Amino acid sequence: MNDCIEGHRPGGRYQVQGDRLCLRHALFSGRLLRTSLPTAAVVGTVLTAINQGTVLVDGRFPDDLWWKIPMTYSVPFFVSSWSQLRVLGITR
């Protein structure tokens, strides 16, 4: 059976350092996090500065920024993680 090493079904589709993992465990494995988190930090900060910089410099923090800023950081995190799964040999 193709179960995830953590016991999830229908997992086990991704090879990460020799272990078969489901998508959830592959995305949050140490190997992917070591690349995805710094990428999200740098790209998310640049995008936040571009998109919300004037508002933040003015000292305002509108209510909608509570969800916009985390989303700004999550997009590069998931893009980096997905590209690693698909391109860098950690694939199905």
N, C-alpha and C positions, 0 to 999 in steps of 0.2 A: 504494500500500500504506500501511497505517497503522503503520509502524514508528516506534518511539521515535527521537528525534533522536540518541540514543546507540546506535542500531542494534539494540535489543532487540525481539523479537517476543513477543506480539502487541501491543506497546506503542503509544504514541502516542495514548492515549485522553484525556489531560488536557492542556489548554492552560495553560501557565505562562509569562507574559510573552511570548506569541507563539510559543513553542516547543511542539511536541507531544512529550509525555513519557509514559513508562510510569508505573505507580503507584509503583514503587520510586524512580525519579528525581524524580517530582513530590513525594513525601513529604520528600525530602531536598534540595529546591531551596532556594536562598537565601531566596526570598520566603516560603515556608512556615516555614522555620527561624527567621526573625526574629520570628515571632509564637508559634510552638509552643514554642520553648525557654524564653522567659520565662514563658509560661503554665505549663509543666510545673514550672519552678523554684518559682513562687509556690504553685500548687495542691499540688504534691508536698510542699513543706515544711509547709504547713498540715495536710495529711492525715497526714504522718509525725508531726507534733506531737500531733495528736488520737489517732492509733492507737498510737503507740509512745512518746509523751512521758514517761509515768511510768517506763517501763523505762530510757530513756536518761538521765533526770534522776537515777535511782538509781545510774547509773554501770555498769549491766549492758549487755552486748551479746550476747544469745543467738545461737547459730549460725543460727537461722532468719531473723534480721534481714538476713543477707547477701543473701537473695533477696527478702525482703518490701519493703525500702526501695527497691531499683531498680524493682520492679514498681509501687510507689506513684508513682514519678515517670514511668514509661513510660505509664501509663494516661492522665493528662491530656495528655501529648505527642501520643499517637495520636488522642485525641478532638479536640483542637484542630486537628491536621492534617487529619483526616477532615472536620471541619465546614468548614474552609476550602475543601477540594476540592469539597464538595457545595453550600455556601451562598454563598460569597463570589465566585462567578463563575469559579472554577478547576475547572470540571466537564467531564464528558465531552461 
